[in-house]
Amino acid sequence: MVIHDLNAFLHAFFKAHHCQILSNDNGVLSIQLTEELDKVLMNRPFYWHYMKKMGYTGDPMNLTLITNPDKRQEKGEWIHFGSPRLQQIIRYLQDTKKYTKLFQQLSPNKNTPLYPWLVTNIKISYQGKHKRDELFSIGLNLINGVMHAKMMDVLNTISLEKTIADYCYTLSPMIKMESGFKRIESVLDQYIENQEHQWAVDSLQALEEETKLLHHFYTEDMEDEMMKRELQEIQERFQPKILYQVINGGLFYLATETS
């Protein structure tokens, strides 16, 4: 996944949680946190406990996140796939915001249909000798089957609310949710099949080398159970595998022109 997509994901996350976006320029995103996200992200429990005890409002912090490698020397926090900060945000989403339903806000002067879009943020994890993650935001139009591979970029340009606007009505999906998820999964499968997988070859080679070394180390009179346990640990560490993880998603009702 390109860095621009991570920036879009973060922008959408903070925007959806009512944070003020102070600036977002070339992979440097500055945010004024809300009290809720300050408590979640900034690790200041004693500060907020004191503010509450004294009856004060408290002052949430600003946060600057850098996703552009060329900007790493600027003032802020470098964030990337696998970084503790990103994992912190993903865990928060998994715990609190797994699924949502939102409507595009319009001001039409006549009845306007809204199309249902299934939107999922999915993390692909490549696990083996080395670990790597990719993040995808995929939208599927549940009427006509159109798919958008960078849906967070689209949603970032749209005003969304939990209630439907006046003069708007929703169209019933032609594609069932379960079928929609399978379509998205098949696109990810195809994406993975089209990649080079030298990382998997390297992982299998490392697995073979570590296994030979273990057999060489152990003698026949050593405990079989100990050897089996270490072999299992080596398998878990080096056996290449690819995992999908749905971070969150939802049903978004969007206007025709967005489709």
Disulfide bonds with the S-S distance in Angstrom:
none
